[in-house]
Amino acid sequence: MRGLLVLTFLVLTTPAMAQSAPFALEVVAEDLSSPIYATAPAGDPRLFVVEQTGTIRIMQDGQFLPEPFLDITSEISCCGEQGLLGLAFHPDYASNGRFFVNYTNMMGDTRVTEFAVSADNPDVASPQPGRDLLRVGQPYDNHNGGWIDFGPDGLLYVALGDGGAGGDPDGNGQNMRAQLGKILRLNVDGGAPEIFASGVRNPWRNAFDGDLLYIAEVGQSEFEEIDVLSLDDAGANLGWNIMEGAECFEPRVNCSQEGLTLPVHVYSHADGCSITGGFVYRGSAIAALEGRYIFADYCQGRITSLLYADGAVSEVTDWADQGIEQLEAVTSFGRDSAGELYITLQGGGLLKIVPAP
């Protein structure tokens, strides 16, 4: 991971470097196995890091514990766009120990499964899974989505891509009888999943900020997009595969946009190829980032932020122009219980966004 070591030297320790960004990138780890997410239960000082290969590891006091919190390596298909893809802790995890994972099983199909922490060790989960909350067949091995999280309404939200291949050949995005190409939500204590939003291609990392859901939607061949929905927007159609970004896709011209919710921000493939969604910053360490949605592109590795308010986007900032190095293969962002943000890299790196020196 030579690039990460150089990044540490350039960004964090070189006083002569012109550094106008209010933050820097601190290397936390370099040898993880395809890290793909990082999160923590509310009020918990530990950081739980999801490895796509099938394990969840705990970082405590700056060190990773030797034993994984959960290891389902034998239950998943990996890798590419498959594997252990999502983790969500129950809002009452501190008292009930319940958590949920999203993964592709050995057949390549999506499962959302409940687990619980062990009764005698808070750093290890019980190896026996609970019930499957969701089972969805996957016709191809890409566009699995994989993000899950609890919304402020206490429901579990699940992002599912359109099933894969290219161009949505099965028409799942606009098929309201299909669960693929949707963002679903469900009550983990019972009840069937319902469609919160349709018309998605491959939502790669979403995040709640209050009652707003930021959706990073990976495009087909021309555009990447960000959509923002409130809980009141249940039933929204984000347009795929009628639209790619804010342009017609099928048909290529004169498509009807009636009833569609268009993205709040779009960038073309001249500036990247696959968006990696992040979070709205609500930590306390970097005041200049307060309220900014921070995201990246998998291919170009440029950290970008924007401000969304009252239905409009402003202050779009490419931090590569402000001294922040471009990264290689940004797979996801993470957030600890204090609201501070992390970045995971396909090659094994875990970075933390910290105040500029």
Phi and psi in degrees as a GROMACS rama.xvg file:
@    title "Ramachandran Plot"
@    xaxis  label "Phi"
@    yaxis  label "Psi"
@TYPE xy
-57.1546  -37.1733  ARG-2
-60.824  -36.7674  GLY-3
-69.8054  -37.2303  LEU-4
-65.7615  -39.9873  LEU-5
-63.284  -40.4572  VAL-6
-58.4866  -44.1695  LEU-7
-60.1885  -43.7601  THR-8
-65.6875  -46.4165  PHE-9
-69.8853  -45.7614  LEU-10
-83.1065  -36.0542  VAL-11
-101.176  -23.5101  LEU-12
-126.407  4.61352  THR-13
-104.832  98.6712  THR-14
-66.9451  -22.7814  PRO-15
-76.4213  -15.458  ALA-16
-73.3025  135.245  MET-17
-71.1898  111.019  ALA-18
-125.048  99.3905  GLN-19
-98.1607  -11.107  SER-20
-69.1645  146.327  ALA-21
-80.3008  1.75413  PRO-22
-138.507  165.728  PHE-23
-134.503  174.184  ALA-24
-115.382  119.48  LEU-25
-105.049  128.762  GLU-26
-74.9277  121.836  VAL-27
-98.8503  -41.1788  VAL-28
-152.502  155.99  ALA-29
-129.151  -9.4311  GLU-30
-121.944  30.7856  ASP-31
-75.9887  164.294  LEU-32
-98.6485  94.053  SER-33
48.1973  61.0933  SER-34
-63.3884  141.032  PRO-35
-136.299  -1.37045  ILE-36
-174.709  156.576  TYR-37
-146.94  135.886  ALA-38
-157.485  178.133  THR-39
-154.56  148.478  ALA-40
-65.9987  157.106  PRO-41
-57.6463  129.198  ALA-42
76.6873  4.49676  GLY-43
-97.792  124.19  ASP-44
-73.8196  -11.1144  PRO-45
-78.6135  157.869  ARG-46
-116.569  128.329  LEU-47
-104.13  119.864  PHE-48
-109.307  124.038  VAL-49
-90.2996  126.074  VAL-50
-102.809  129.539  GLU-51
-57.7088  -27.3414  GLN-52
-73.0128  -8.29402  THR-53
127.607  7.33675  GLY-54
-123.341  155.313  THR-55
-118.528  126.092  ILE-56
-114.759  151.514  ARG-57
-108.771  128.915  ILE-58
-103.394  123.827  MET-59
-132.902  127.384  GLN-60
54.572  38.6935  ASP-61
81.9639  2.65273  GLY-62
-128.652  145.436  GLN-63
-83.0797  133.691  PHE-64
-67.6488  147.288  LEU-65
-67.1343  -30.6934  PRO-66
-99.9578  133.173  GLU-67
-61.0396  149.263  PRO-68
-67.3767  -41.2966  PHE-69
-145.781  140.079  LEU-70
-134.375  106.709  ASP-71
-118.732  31.3067  ILE-72
-52.7528  -38.3313  THR-73
-75.5004  -8.41565  SER-74
-102.199  -6.79491  GLU-75
-117.284  160.513  ILE-76
-102.03  137.664  SER-77
-151.93  142.686  CYS-78
-131.778  -112.518  CYS-79
67.2275  -117.289  GLY-80
-105.228  12.7316  GLU-81
-108.236  169.855  GLN-82
128.791  -161.142  GLY-83
-80.8971  113.67  LEU-84
-116.423  -18.9  LEU-85
-152.48  153.65  GLY-86
-146.085  134.162  LEU-87
-141.903  129.569  ALA-88
-91.3179  139.864  PHE-89
-58.9417  142.6  HIS-90
-55.1927  -27.2478  PRO-91
-104.08  32.1468  ASP-92
-56.2203  -37.52  TYR-93
-57.8608  -29.0723  ALA-94
-104.846  -28.5411  SER-95
-111.357  -12.5369  ASN-96
67.6356  16.682  GLY-97
-91.1575  138.213  ARG-98
-146.879  166.705  PHE-99
-135.746  142.416  PHE-100
-126.223  150.785  VAL-101
-116.423  125.133  ASN-102
-150.913  164.177  TYR-103
-99.422  127.48  THR-104
-78.623  -172.867  ASN-105
-64.1583  -19.7615  MET-106
-89.2236  -3.73937  MET-107
86.2855  10.9502  GLY-108
-96.4798  153.987  ASP-109
-78.971  134.985  THR-110
-130.404  136.142  ARG-111
-114.468  115.374  VAL-112
-126.292  143.052  THR-113
-90.9927  138.743  GLU-114
-129.234  175.784  PHE-115
-143.229  152.018  ALA-116
-67.8053  151.228  VAL-117
-67.9715  156.285  SER-118
-72.0347  -23.7879  ALA-119
-117.151  0.352489  ASP-120
-147.409  109.445  ASN-121
-69.1983  -7.89611  PRO-122
-100.165  4.92741  ASP-123
-138.1  134.937  VAL-124
-84.5819  155.641  ALA-125
-63.9263  133.06  SER-126
-71.0777  -15.5885  PRO-127
-89.8955  118.938  GLN-128
-72.0013  158.086  PRO-129
-87.3835  -145.385  GLY-130
-81.3645  155.023  ARG-131
-78.7784  123.238  ASP-132
-82.193  -27.3047  LEU-133
-149.365  135.709  LEU-134
-131.954  119.627  ARG-135
-132.441  125.482  VAL-136
-70.8293  143.483  GLY-137
-117.454  116.274  GLN-138
-72.7535  -23.6047  PRO-139
-133.242  173.342  TYR-140
-98.3895  14.9102  ASP-141
-128.195  173.391  ASN-142
59.5378  48.4155  HIS-143
-85.4879  -9.18272  ASN-144
66.3464  -114.246  GLY-145
115.02  -17.5143  GLY-146
-74.692  139.669  TRP-147
-139.739  147.53  ILE-148
-167.795  157.934  ASP-149
-86.4699  135.664  PHE-150
-87.103  172.319  GLY-151
-65.1574  -11.9708  PRO-152
-86.8187  1.3332  ASP-153
81.8572  2.02618  GLY-154
-92.2596  152.935  LEU-155
-91.0265  123.645  LEU-156
-100.208  140.047  TYR-157
-133.151  125.409  VAL-158
-98.6257  127.014  ALA-159
-124.303  127.927  LEU-160
-70.7847  -177.852  GLY-161
-80.5201  3.50305  ASP-162
107.474  -17.5575  GLY-163
105.262  -161.212  GLY-164
62.666  -135.424  ALA-165
-143.783  140.653  GLY-166
79.3134  7.9766  GLY-167
57.8413  64.0754  ASP-168
-64.2321  -23.8312  PRO-169
-93.4369  -0.377709  ASP-170
66.8332  31.0742  GLY-171
-72.3683  -32.4968  ASN-172
-56.1616  -40.0653  GLY-173
-103.104  7.28457  GLN-174
-96.395  107.191  ASN-175
-75.1565  -2.68107  MET-176
-92.8413  -7.4286  ARG-177
-102.712  144.482  ALA-178
-86.0034  -22.6344  GLN-179
-68.9151  150.165  LEU-180
74.4505  26.2625  GLY-181
-136.015  160.664  LYS-182
-109.331  116.413  ILE-183
-99.2258  162.147  LEU-184
-142.608  149.675  ARG-185
-153.756  156.22  LEU-186
-87.2854  118.987  ASN-187
-71.1128  -9.60135  VAL-188
-98.7641  9.02542  ASP-189
138.842  153.367  GLY-190
110.01  152.154  GLY-191
-80.9593  151.297  ALA-192
-63.6376  144.765  PRO-193
-121.358  156.28  GLU-194
-82.3727  118.455  ILE-195
-86.6834  -41.6415  PHE-196
-147.169  144.977  ALA-197
-117.267  177.169  SER-198
71.8628  39.4262  GLY-199
-112.422  146.842  VAL-200
-93.9633  -59.2521  ARG-201
-156.832  81.6577  ASN-202
-69.209  106.52  PRO-203
-105.206  87.16  TRP-204
87.2225  116.924  ARG-205
-120.566  168.184  ASN-206
-158.791  137.904  ALA-207
-85.7751  142.475  PHE-208
-134.47  98.2049  ASP-209
64.012  -130.796  GLY-210
-94.9125  14.1932  ASP-211
-100.374  136.215  LEU-212
-110.935  118.404  LEU-213
-91.3808  125.813  TYR-214
-118.632  120.266  ILE-215
-96.7474  111.398  ALA-216
-107.001  116.131  GLU-217
-74.3459  130.05  VAL-218
-87.3765  -179.185  GLY-219
-86.3789  -72.5465  GLN-220
-136.518  -6.7881  SER-221
-129.484  -35.752  GLU-222
-137.095  146.062  PHE-223
-111.656  150.667  GLU-224
-143.065  158.682  GLU-225
-122.939  129.377  ILE-226
-116.197  147.295  ASP-227
-129.618  123.636  VAL-228
-124.447  145.55  LEU-229
-95.5336  166.751  SER-230
-61.1778  -24.1356  LEU-231
-74.5568  -9.39389  ASP-232
-91.7799  17.0463  ASP-233
-52.2027  133.473  ALA-234
96.5247  1.64265  GLY-235
-63.1456  145.152  ALA-236
-111.999  113.44  ASN-237
-85.1589  0.882441  LEU-238
103.916  -22.0798  GLY-239
-68.9794  136.137  TRP-240
-104.211  22.5568  ASN-241
-67.5319  -40.9531  ILE-242
-120.615  148.454  MET-243
-121.184  115.391  GLU-244
64.2912  -128.955  GLY-245
-106.441  18.1493  ALA-246
-117.929  153.686  GLU-247
-64.7132  138.311  CYS-248
-116.552  -48.7531  PHE-249
-142.497  100.334  GLU-250
-76.1109  164.674  PRO-251
-70.448  -23.852  ARG-252
-135.62  155.999  VAL-253
56.556  35.8334  ASN-254
-77.1182  151.149  CYS-255
-86.8873  125.241  SER-256
-99.0692  8.0228  GLN-257
-62.376  128.542  GLU-258
81.6416  3.00822  GLY-259
-97.1498  148.208  LEU-260
-101.577  114.264  THR-261
-85.1572  155.648  LEU-262
-65.5786  157.397  PRO-263
-89.6631  -19.2443  VAL-264
-150.425  136.52  HIS-265
-135.656  141.148  VAL-266
-133.815  151.786  TYR-267
-88.9372  171.079  SER-268
-76.0524  2.7276  HIS-269
-70.7911  -20.4859  ALA-270
-115.713  11.9506  ASP-271
158.809  -171.565  GLY-272
-144.063  -14.6015  CYS-273
-160.413  108.64  SER-274
-70.85  142.758  ILE-275
-118.036  109.871  THR-276
-72.8674  152.763  GLY-277
-127.768  -131.048  GLY-278
-140.271  157.956  PHE-279
-79.3444  128.085  VAL-280
-75.5896  122.371  TYR-281
-129.561  20.9345  ARG-282
-76.2424  -178.043  GLY-283
-112.641  -5.74221  SER-284
-82.8894  -25.4442  ALA-285
-131.627  88.84  ILE-286
-60.8736  -31.6835  ALA-287
-68.1355  -16.9631  ALA-288
-96.5516  -3.04387  LEU-289
-52.751  126.335  GLU-290
79.2875  -0.466269  GLY-291
-89.1931  134.307  ARG-292
-82.2373  125.268  TYR-293
-113.569  129.133  ILE-294
-146.145  -178.52  PHE-295
-150.021  177.878  ALA-296
-120.522  132.111  ASP-297
-59.3559  -37.5816  TYR-298
-83.0841  -44.6933  CYS-299
-94.8121  -18.8633  GLN-300
68.0832  23.524  GLY-301
-90.7903  124.593  ARG-302
-79.8369  127.82  ILE-303
-130.322  149.945  THR-304
-135.114  158.509  SER-305
-150.513  161.868  LEU-306
-112.227  126.485  LEU-307
-115.615  125.191  TYR-308
-154.869  137.476  ALA-309
53.1387  38.3971  ASP-310
81.4828  4.09777  GLY-311
-128.423  148.264  ALA-312
-101.842  139.116  VAL-313
-145.977  172.188  SER-314
53.7195  45.0452  GLU-315
-70.251  120.367  VAL-316
-126.276  121.873  THR-317
-90.4929  107.677  ASP-318
-74.0388  -9.16961  TRP-319
-64.782  -26.0395  ALA-320
-79.8708  -7.00383  ASP-321
-116.487  19.133  GLN-322
99.8995  -0.637415  GLY-323
-88.7164  125.487  ILE-324
-64.7028  146.708  GLU-325
-72.5669  143.917  GLN-326
-109.922  164.348  LEU-327
-104.702  120.085  GLU-328
57.9206  66.7134  ALA-329
-74.964  113.919  VAL-330
-90.1145  -30.0544  THR-331
-170.238  171.16  SER-332
-114.136  162.261  PHE-333
-138.253  165.704  GLY-334
-144.97  132.077  ARG-335
-89.8246  -179.407  ASP-336
-71.391  -13.8953  SER-337
-89.7046  -2.42806  ALA-338
88.2646  4.7395  GLY-339
-81.9266  149.457  GLU-340
-105.486  151.93  LEU-341
-130.633  162.695  TYR-342
-130.223  132.887  ILE-343
-107.255  143.639  THR-344
-119.114  140.821  LEU-345
-54.7117  -35.1659  GLN-346
-75.476  -1.47228  GLY-347
118.687  -1.64848  GLY-348
-87.0899  146.39  GLY-349
-127.411  119.631  LEU-350
-114.52  153.415  LEU-351
-118.07  137.036  LYS-352
-82.3451  117.094  ILE-353
-125.899  164.321  VAL-354
-60.1504  145.73  PRO-355
-61.7646  141.536  ALA-356
